[in-house]
Amino acid sequence: MIIWLGVEAILPCRRVGGSALNIREWIQKIRAAGDLLEVEGADPNVELGVVADLLEQKMEGPAVLFSRLAGYPPGYRVLANTMTSMSRLALTLGLNSGLPPLSLVAAIKDRLGDVRPLAPVWVEGGPVLENVRMGDQVDLFSLPVPT
């Protein structure tokens, strides 16, 4: 799984009994746990996809945050391999990260049985609205897409 961070996003993770973690909080948590590899200056056309793919081959490898991408403005980042470890999966779902694999699967199954649709909440502001492109401003080629 690759998440482009040119625009703020919300990961589908929950705090136990609370609101969702946003992507910035999630990155801080995995960085603090030593579960984030940070790479600066990678070329999205040559290196980014290869590095992400190689690390994705082995479950339990780190998530990778690419920044200062060659050919892109400052601030564009790409987050890869977010769900390639049991502990990150547990964090994202608001579960105990110390659960053994089969117990985690059972907890996920229980959690999915409790899922109920939520009505959308319209907001006037927030991180998700920091980078908005409309009409002719929309250019998907401006995003650092790994090739």
C-alpha positions in Angstrom: 0.0 0.0 0.0 1.3 3.4 -1.0 -0.1 6.7 0.3 0.8 9.9 -1.3 1.4 12.7 1.2 1.3 15.7 -1.1 -2.2 16.0 0.4 -3.0 15.2 4.1 -5.0 12.0 4.5 -6.7 10.1 7.4 -5.8 6.5 7.9 -8.6 4.2 9.0 -7.2 3.8 12.4 -8.9 4.3 15.7 -7.8 5.1 19.2 -9.5 2.8 21.7 -12.6 4.7 22.7 -11.6 7.8 20.7 -11.2 9.5 17.4 -9.2 8.3 14.4 -5.4 8.9 14.3 -4.5 11.1 11.4 -1.6 10.2 9.2 0.8 12.6 11.0 0.0 11.0 14.4 0.4 7.5 12.9 3.8 8.4 11.4 4.9 9.8 14.8 3.9 6.6 16.5 5.7 4.2 14.1 8.7 6.5 14.1 8.8 6.4 17.9 8.5 2.6 17.8 11.5 2.4 15.4 9.3 1.0 12.7 9.9 3.7 10.0 12.6 3.9 7.5 13.1 7.5 6.2 14.6 8.0 2.8 15.5 11.4 1.4 16.2 12.3 -2.2 14.9 9.1 -3.9 13.9 9.4 -7.6 10.2 8.3 -7.9 10.9 7.2 -11.5 13.8 4.9 -10.7 14.3 4.1 -7.0 11.1 4.6 -5.0 9.1 1.7 -6.5 12.0 -0.7 -6.3 12.8 0.1 -2.6 9.2 -0.2 -1.6 8.8 -3.4 -3.5 11.9 -5.0 -2.1 10.9 -4.1 1.5 7.4 -5.3 0.9 8.6 -8.8 -0.1 9.3 -9.5 3.6 6.5 -9.2 6.0 7.4 -7.3 9.2 9.8 -4.9 7.3 9.5 -1.2 8.1 7.1 1.3 6.6 9.1 3.7 4.4 8.7 7.5 4.2 10.2 9.0 1.2 10.8 12.8 1.3 12.7 15.4 -0.7 11.8 13.5 -3.9 13.9 14.2 -6.9 12.0 16.4 -9.4 9.2 17.4 -6.9 8.7 20.5 -4.7 9.6 20.4 -1.1 7.0 18.9 1.1 5.9 16.1 -1.3 6.3 12.8 0.4 5.3 9.2 -0.2 4.6 6.7 2.5 4.9 3.0 1.5 4.5 -0.4 3.2 2.1 0.8 5.8 0.5 -2.6 6.4 3.4 -5.0 6.1 3.7 -5.7 9.8 1.3 -7.1 12.3 2.1 -4.3 14.8 1.3 -1.6 12.3 -1.9 -3.3 11.3 -2.9 -3.6 15.0 -2.0 0.1 15.5 -4.1 1.1 12.5 -7.1 -0.8 13.8 -6.7 0.3 17.4 -5.9 -3.2 18.6 -3.1 -4.4 21.0 0.1 -4.5 19.0 1.4 -7.3 21.1 -1.1 -9.9 20.0 0.2 -13.1 18.4 -0.8 -13.4 14.7 -3.8 -15.7 15.1 -5.1 -13.7 18.0 -4.8 -10.5 15.9 -6.7 -12.2 13.1 -9.5 -13.2 15.6 -9.6 -9.6 17.0 -9.8 -8.2 13.4 -12.7 -10.6 12.7 -14.5 -9.5 15.8 -13.9 -5.8 15.0 -15.2 -6.3 11.5 -18.4 -7.8 12.9 -19.0 -4.5 14.8 -18.4 -2.2 11.9 -21.3 0.2 11.3 -21.4 2.8 8.6 -20.8 6.4 9.8 -22.5 9.4 8.3 -20.2 11.9 6.7 -19.3 15.0 8.8 -18.8 18.2 6.7 -16.1 20.5 8.1 -15.0 24.0 7.1 -11.3 23.4 7.7 -8.6 21.0 8.8 -5.5 19.3 7.6 -7.4 17.5 4.8 -8.1 20.8 3.2 -4.6 22.2 3.3 -3.9 21.3 -0.4 -6.9 21.7 -2.6 -6.8 21.7 -6.4 -9.9 22.5 -8.5 -10.7 22.5 -12.2 -7.7 23.3 -14.4 -5.4 23.1 -11.3 -5.9 19.3 -11.2 -2.8 17.6 -12.6 -2.3 14.0 -11.5 1.1 14.0 -13.2 2.2 16.5 -10.5 2.1 13.7 -7.9 5.2 11.5 -7.3 3.9 8.2 -8.6 6.4 5.3 -8.3 7.1 3.6 -11.6 
